[in-house]
């Protein structure tokens, strides 16, 4: 009777999730592409960079090659790098590029946002600020597409979920699910409609400078670990925003094993739960019900519980198919989603443990989650 109840509840949850459409991959820059504006507004790209010498040449080179008719310049903020990041960026030789030497990290700020704030202060008064990471490479028409979407809908923020690398076994197993789980937490359709749901993807964010200033500036989110979605929430109070998938912007950072992927997830997973032990326990129990119970019951249950568990597992795998197709991965990875979810659950527990050890939000040698938490 207990197994039947668990299986039935899990199936009901997956019926609701499947019907919500969070898994859609047609919310993207191709479908959203708009007619080009008559006048191209001014844009300054802000690129925070800390120890990114291995990737920054490609990312800055792609920014310098943007086919944009309006005023466009690039500010790279070298955040106290020790590997020659600034020299690597300078080797691109673009007259669009200016390099700033970042100041030591100020109290109360995360490292990335402190670097971004310095770039914004030096940017002057462009119409748009393009916040992008040093490990993201863009197609030449990326900025034109961002601006066209922004101008057509009078949007205060436009963000592309950059296509992540998905080449080796660890990336093929874990990266599509990273974007899929992000969609589950921040459904793009709901983000793009009026309402409270807001989000952004930090690798590629175009934001109107006046909207950011009206919202209190970057200072208003200075200690946020999940800075992209916090920024999206801040700006949506000022007006419409848009978030979608893209192939135009791509992450060029390799994840050779599961370990760096785990580190990426653990950096902010506990922050997503507001550093709450109660929410952590609830999340782990919820993951067990939603992801682990269906295959266990399908394989080892009997009677109606087995069939209900199998139906939930099939719905789970089916909802993963559009993202697997987007990343050109085998549909069979859908059956492995319970195991992938177990990895993400472990990363969430790791995130909480690191926070307890005073190493929360660890990134680029900085433990940042301790800020006021």
N, C-alpha and C positions, 0 to 999 in steps of 0.2 A: 504493500500500500504506500509506503514511504517512497519507494523507487518510482511508482506510478505518479505520485504527486510531483516529485522532482522533475521527472521527464516531461510531464504536462506543462509545468511552469516554464521550463527551459524552452519548450516548443512555442509557447505563447510569446515569450520574449523575442524569439527569432522571427516569428511571424510579424511582430510589431516592428522590429528593426528592418526586416526586409521590405516591409511596406513603406517605411519612412523615406527610402531612396537615398540615404546618406552615401551609399556606395557608388553613386553615379560618377562616371568619368567624362561625361559630355559637358560638364561645366568647366570649360577650358577657354584658352585665349583664341582658338580658331573659331568656335561658335560665337564668342563675344566680340569678335573683331568688328570695329565700327568704321564708318567713313572718316577720312582724315580731316582734321580741323583746318579751317582757312588760314589760321595763324598758329604757328607752333610756339607754345610758351617756353620760357627759359627753364632750364633744369640744371641742377648740380648733383652729381653722384657723390655720395659719402661712403667711403670704404674703410671700415676699421680693420686693422691687420696686426696680428701679433704672432710672430714666428711662422710666417706663411711663405717663406722664400721658395718652397718647392712648387707652389701653385699660383703665386701672385702674378707672375709674368703673363700667364694665359688669361687670367681674369681681367687684369688691367688692359691687356692687349685687346680683349673683346670689347671692353668699354670704349677704348680709344677708337675702335673701328665702327662705332655706331653710326648708322646712316640717318642722321637727324638734322633737319633743316633749321631748327631753332638754335638759340644759344645753349651750348652744353659744355660743361667742364667737369673735371673729376678731382676730388680731394681724397687722397689716401692718408689716413691718420695712422702713422707707425706707432703702435702701442708698446713702446719699450721692447722691441724685438731684439733678440740676441743672435739671429741667424742671417742677417743681411737682407731682411725683407725690403727695406727702402731701396737698397742698391738694385735688387732684382726688379722692382717696379720701375725704377728710373731707367733701366736698360730698354724699356719699351720705346723710349724716345719720343713720346707724344707731347705736343704743345698744349694739349687739353689737360694734362696732368699736373697737379701740384701736390707735393708731399709735405705733410706736417709732422713734426716730431712731437709725439704725445707727451703730455705732462704725467708725472707719477700719479697713480690711482688715488683719487680723492675718497675720503671716508664717506660711506653711505651709498656708494655707486658700485654697480657691477662693472667689470672691465670693459665689456663691449659698449655699453651705453655711455660710459665716460668718454671713450674714444669718439663715439658718434656725436656726443654733445659738443666736443671740440671742433669737429668737422662742421657741424651746423653753425656754430658761432663764427666760423671763418667763411661760410658760404655766401654771405651777403643776403640779398633779397630776391632769390629766384622764385618763380611761381611754384615749381615743384622741387622737392628733394627726393632723390632716388637712393634709398638705403639698400645697399647690396653687400654681400660678403666677399672676402678675398679668395674664397674657394669656389666661386660661381662664375661660369663662362656663359656669355650671352651671344645669341645670334645678332647680326647687324641691325635687324629690324625690331629688336626687343623694345627699345625705348619708344619708337614710333607706335608700337602696338599698345604699350602701357598708357601712353598719353592719349591715344585715340579712344581707348576704353574710358579713361578718366574724364575726358572732355565731353564725350557723347552723353554720359549719364550724370554730369555735374558731380562726379564722385570725389570725395575727399581723400580716398585712399584706394589704390589698386595694387593687388599683390598676386604674384605668380608663385605657386608651389613648384619650385625648381625640380627638374627630373634628377633623382639621385642615381649615383652609379649602381649598376646591378650586373656585375660581370662575373665575379668569383662565387664560390659556393656560399660563403657567409652572406654576401650581398643578395644573392638570388633567394636565399631562404628567409632573410629578415627584412630587407629594405621595402619590398612592396607592402608588407604588413605595416611598416612604420607609417607610410602615407595613408593606408587604409584606416588604421587606428586614429590618426589625426582627423580624418574625415568623420569618423564616428563621434569624436569629441566636439568637432567644429564643422558640422555639416555645411558644405559650401552653399547649398541652396538657401538655407536659413540665414547664413551670414550675409548673403547678397540681397535679402529682403528686409523690409523694415521690421524691427523687433529688437530684442535684447541680445540675441546670439551674434557674437562678433569674433573675428579672428583675422590672422594674417600669417604669412610664411616669411620668416625673417631673411631668407636669402635674396629676396627680390620684392621690395616694397616701394611704391611711388606714393608720396604723401604731399598734399598741398601744404605749403609752408604756413599760410595764414590759418588753416585749420589746426595745425600742430600748435601754433602760438596761442590760438584761442583756447585750446585744451590745456594749456599750462606748460607746453614744451616738453622736451625729453626729461626735464627735471621731474615731471609728474610721475614718471615710471622708473626713476633712476636705480631702484633696488630690485627691479623685476628680473627673475631668472627666465621666465617664459616671456621674454620682452616683445616678441612679435605679436602674440595674441593679446597681450596687455595693451600694446599700442593700437591694435585693431579695435579693442573695446573702447579705448580712450577717444579715438577719432570718430567712431560711429555715433557718438553723442553729438558730433558736429554736423553729421549728414551722411549720405549714402557711401557705402564702401563695396568693394568687389574682390573676391578671392576665387581663384580657379587653378586648374592644372595647366602645365605648359611643357612643350618640348624645346622652346626657345631658350630657356635658361636651364643650365645643367650643372650639377655639382661635379667637380673634378677631384674631390677628395676620395682617395681609395680607402676601403675598409677591408684589409687583407684577411682578417679573422673576425670572429664574433666579439672579441674583447673590446676593440674600439667602438663597436656598435653598442655594446653594453654600457660603455662609459658615456656615450652620447645620450642614451636613454636615462641612465641614472643621474645625470647632471641635473635634470629638472623634474623627474617623475614625482618625487616627494613634494616638491613645490606645487605641482598640480593638485595635490591633496591637501594643500594649505598646512603642511607639516603636522597633520593630525593623525595620531596613532589610531584613533577610532575609525577615521576614513580609510586608513591603510588596511585595517582588519576587514572592514566592509568591502573594500575593493578586491581583496584576495578571495573572500567568500563569494563575491559576485562573479569573479572570473571562474571560480570552480563550478558554479551553477551554470553559467552561460557557455563556457568553452569546454570544460573537462567532463561534466556529467554526460552530455550527449554521446560522445564516443565510448565512454565506459559502459553506459547502459546499452548502447547498440551492440557492443561486442560481448558483454558478460551478463546483461540482463535477460529477462524472459518475459513472455507474454506481451501485454500491451505496452509495458514500460520500454521493452526493447524497440518496438516499432515507433513509439513516440520519440525515443532517443535518436533513432536512425533518421527520422524526419527532421529533427532539429539539426543534426549533423549535416544533412543534405542542404538545408536552407543556409546554414553557416558557410559551407563550401561554395554554394551558388552565389552568395552575396560578395564573395571574394573574387569571383571570376572577372568582372570588368577591370579591376586593378591589375590582376595577373595578365590580362590581355594588354593593358596599357604598357606594362613592363615586358611584354613578350615572353612570359614565363608559362610553363606547362600548367594546364588546368588541374593537374593532379596535386599541385601545391595547395589547392583548396582543402583537400582532405587532411593536410598536415597543419591546418590552422590551430587546432588545439595545442599541439606541441609548440608552435611558434608563440602562442599566447602564454604558455608556461614560461618561455624564455623572458617575455616582457614582464610577467608577474615577478620573476626572480630579479629582474633589473629594478623594479619598483621597490622590492624589499631591500635590495642593495642600496638604493638611493636613501631610504630611511636609515639604514645602518650607518652609511657614511655621514649623514647629517648628525646622528647621535655621537659619532666619533669626532665631530668638528671639522669634517672634510666635505660638507654638503656643497653641491654646485661646483665641484672641482672641474676646472677647465683651464688649460694653458698654465698650470701651476698655481692657480688661485682657487681657494675655497671660498666661494661667494655666498652660499646660502646662509651663512652665519649672520649676515647683515640684518640685525634687528629681529632675528627669529629665535 
